[in-house]
Amino acid sequence: MVLIDVLLSSDLESSGSYASDLSDAGVDGLFTYEGKSDVFFPLVRAGEVTDCMLYTNVAIAIPRSPMHLAYQAWDLQRLSKGRFALGLGSQIRPHIENRYGSIWESPLGQMEEIILATKAIFSSWQDQAPLNFSGKWTRHTLSSPMLTPEPLPFGPPPVWLAALGPKMTALAGTVADGLLVHPFTSQTHLESHTLPNLHAGLAKRSGSDDNFVTTIGAIVGIHDGTEESIRRTDAVVRGLLGFYGSTPAYRPVLETHGWGDLQPELRRLTKEGHWDQLGSVFSAEQVEILSTVGQAERVGVELKARFGGIADRLALSIPQGISMTDLSILVEAVKN
């Protein structure tokens, strides 16, 4: 049965109560993303009040030290009693260099090393063994009892990797414990590109893949069936599709359907400052394929049909928000 996860509010004043509401609505997991606030702090509040799975979706890894990531993940794994996963992503070069002030040299190599280094730190702490990791971009060889956390009874947290391109997707299968698929995708792209690349990576991993977790993002729009609600929801979903589609990294999803020419058009509109026009570029058919829009029960049924045989977890992106009543209906429809 596919599990349903929802974005947690980044507002620390309300994230605890909101987490409780989401849990009461029946969701299985809560995730955060690297946006206007810290990606880890809201999960602390959620871990105190719910039994949901918690994960970052994602924490941008390249600017961070694996040691910092390890401490934060260890604390959340302990707080949640084994219900945390460290979701990592690489971001794109302009953000790494100009937003974070860090080094973009080899994103594939850097991400692999960060994952391996973080896992080496986890193993050192859990097994109470010497720490000895040396790579091209990072080195961790100094540890002492005063700086080493106690082993966890439920073991270290898993590390999940966000990926879109074939090489990063394969890397997730080879060195990570799970794959996080961006919500700008489609069932066809998943089946023809993402899953084959993932399986190629899984075939190369040294250990078992029995506990590997595939989490697929899905853009969702919920309306109440009235004309005004339908119009408003359609506009919000189109705007999000346009925002994602304007990024060159997501062009492969469009190309899967023969829509590659949309990407430069969307890019042109953003450069000219016409953000309000992005949604108009998409046809009704394209919106239907790249998102799931409708009343709550219908959306739940459709999500199950599209992704039930592919995903272990669905991470819902709901740009216009959702009532707890509709969320409960959606969750029930997916699981029945």
N, C-alpha and C positions, 0 to 999 in steps of 0.2 A: 504494500500500500504506500502510495506516495505521501510524503509529509509536507505540510504547508507552513511556510515561514513568511514573516511580514517585517517590514522596516520598522525599527524602533525610533521613537522621537529622540532627536539630539538635544532637546531642552532638558537640562539636568533637573530643573525644578519640577517637571511633570513626567519625566521618563519612567519613574517608578510606578506611578499610578496608571500611566498609559500601558506599561508592560502588564500590569495586573488585568486591565481591561482586555487586552489582546489574548492573554492566557485564558480568561473566562470565556472568550468567544470561540475558543477551541483550537487556536493555532499551536503548532508544535515547536516553532523556533522563532527567535528574534535576531535580527542582524542590524548592523550599523554600516555606514559608508563614510569615506573620507570626503566630507563636504565642508560646511561652514564651522564645524566644531570638531573636537577630538573624537576619534573613532572608538576609543576604549572606555571612556568614562561612563557613557550611558549604560553599558553592559554591567557595570558594577551595581547600579541601582536595580536593574532588572534581575540580576543574580540574587539579590536579597529578598525578592518578593515573588518570584515565579520558579517553576520547575521546567521551564522551556529550555531547549537547546539555544545556546548563545554563540554568535560568531561575528567576526569582522568581515564585511563584504564590500570593499576590502580595506585593509591597512596597506598603504603604499610602502613597499619594502625597501626599495633602492636607497632612499635617503636615510633609512634607519639602520642602526647597528643591530645585528642579530642578538647581541646581549640584551639590548633594550627590549626587543621583541620577546625574548625568552622570559624576562622578568615579568612583563605585563601578562603574557599568556599563562605563565605559571600561577600568578595570583588569581586570575579569573578562573582557571581550572580548579584551583583549591576552593574558591568562594562558591562556585557552582556545583561542587562535588562531582566533577567529571563531565560536565555538560558544555564545555567550551571548545571551539575550534578556531585556530588562528588562520583566517583567510587573508592571503597576501596577493598583491597585484603589482605590476611593474609601472603602470601609468604610461604616458607618452613623453617624448624628449623635452618639449617646451616646458611642461610642468616640472619635470625633474631638474632641469637646469635653471629655469627662470622663476619658478615658484618656490621650489625647495632649496635651490642653491646647491644642488648636489651634482654628482658626476654620472653622465650617461655615456657608457662606453660599449658595453655588450649586454643588452638587457637579458638575453637568454642565458648567457654565462653568469651574469650577476644574480639573476633570480635562482638559478640552480645552486650557486654557492651560498646564497643567503639561507635557502631551505636546508641544505646540508649542514651549514654551520649552526643554525638554530636547533636542528635535531641532535647535533653533537653535544650542544650545551644541555639539552634536555636529558640525553643519555648520561652525561657526566653527573648531573644532579640526581637523577633517579637511581643510578647504580652506585652512586658515591665513589666514582672513579676519577682518575686524573683527567683534566680537560686538555685536549691537544688537537686543535684544529688550525691548520694553516692553509690559506687559499691565496688566490691572486689579489682579491680585493679586501679580504678581512682575515684577521688572525685572532684566535682565542686560546691562549695557553696559560693564563694566570687565573688561579682560583684559590680560595682559602676557606676554611670552615666558617669564618665570620661572614663570608659573602655568599655562601652556598645554601640555597633553600633545602628544606627537608624533603625527602621523597614523598610522592603522592600515592595514597592507597589505591587510587583509580588510574594511575599511570599518567604520563605526560599528555598534553593535548595534541590532537592531530593537527597537521598543517595542510590546509587546502590552498590550491593555486588557481587564480583567475586566469583564463586564457581565451583567446579568440583565434589567433593564427595557428597553422598546423604544427609548427615547431614547439611553441609554448604549450599547446594542448598535449602533444606527445610528452613533453617534459613533465607535465602534471601526472601523467600515468606512470612515468618512470620513477620520480623521486618524491612526489607528494602523496598525501593520504586521501585527497579528494580533488575534484574539479569544480570550479565555480564558473558557470557559463553566463556571460553578460545577457541582460534581457533583450537587447537588440539582436534578435535571432528569429528563426522560424523552424518549424518542424522539418521542413525539407533540408535546410542548411544543417541542422543537427544530424539528420540521418545520412546525408551525403558527404559531409565534411567533418563535423566535430567528432562524432562517434568513431569513424574509422581512424582518425588521427589519435584519439585517446587509446583505442585498442592497440595501435602500433606501439605506443609508449608503455602500456601495461605489459606487453609481451617482453619488454626489455628490463622490467624491474627485477630486483634481486630477491624480493620477498613476496609473500602472498598478497593478492589483491582482494581477498575475501571481505575486508572491511572498508574498501575504497568507496567513497561517497560521491555521487554525481548530483550536483545541485544546479538546476537550470532556472535562470531568471525568466520572468514572463511579465510583459507589460499588460496591465489590466485596466479596463475602464468600466465602471459600474454606473448604470443609470436606472431610473425608476419606470421607464417606459413612456414618459410624457415627452412631448415634442421638445420642450425647452431643455429638459434634462439630457435628452439624446444629443441635442445640438452642443450643449456645454461640454459634455463628456467627450464627444468626437473632437472638439477643438483642442482640449487639453491633451488628449492622446496624440493627436497629430503634431502638436507642438513638441512633445517629447521625442517622437519619432524623428522629427526634423532636426532637433538638437543632436541626437546621436548620429543620424545619417550624414550630417555635415562633416563628421570626423573621418579622415581618410582611412583610419584603422578599421572602420566598420564597413567599408565598401565591399569586402568579400561577401558579406551577407546579401547585399543588394545584387551583386553579380551572380550569385547562385540562381536568382530568378530572372536574370537578363535585364536588371534595372540599374546597372552600374553607372549609367549616365546621370542618374539622379544625384549622385554624390557631388560632382563638381558644381551642379546647379545649386545645391544646398550650400555648398561652401562659398559660392559667389554671393549668395544672399546674406550670409553671416558677415562676410568681409565688407559688404555695403551697409551693414547695420539693419537689414530688413528681417529681424528675428521674428516679427509677427507674421511674415509671409511663408515661413518654412513649412507649415502644415499643409498649405494649399498645393504643394508640389505632389503630394501623394494622392493616388486614386483610391476609391473605396475598396477595391480589391486588394491593393497593397496594404492598407490599414488593417483589413481583415486578416491577412496572412502574417503580418508583423506584430499583431497585438490580439487580445481577446476582449471584446467589448459587448456589453449587453446587461440584462438584469442578472442579479447575483446567482440565481440557480443555474441559468443558462451558461454563464461564464464558468461555473464550477464543473458542469458536465463537459463543456468544451475543453477545459484544461486537462481533465482526466483523459479525454479521448486523444488529445494531441501528445501529451507527455507522460501519461500513466505508465507506459511500457518502457520509457526511456530514463526517467528521473527517479532518484531516491528521494529528493527533496525539490520543492518548487519555491523559489524566492520571488514573491510577488512585488512588482513595482506598480504602485497605484497612485499615479500623479495627482489625481483630484481628491484623493482620500476615500474613505469608506466608513459607513456606520458599523457599529458593532453587530447590529442585527443582520445587515447584509453580509458581513464577514462570516458570521456563524452559518448563514445559509450557504454561502460559497464553500466553506470548509466541509460542511455536511454533504454537499453535492459531489465534491471531489472524492470523498471517502466512501460513499455508498455505491 
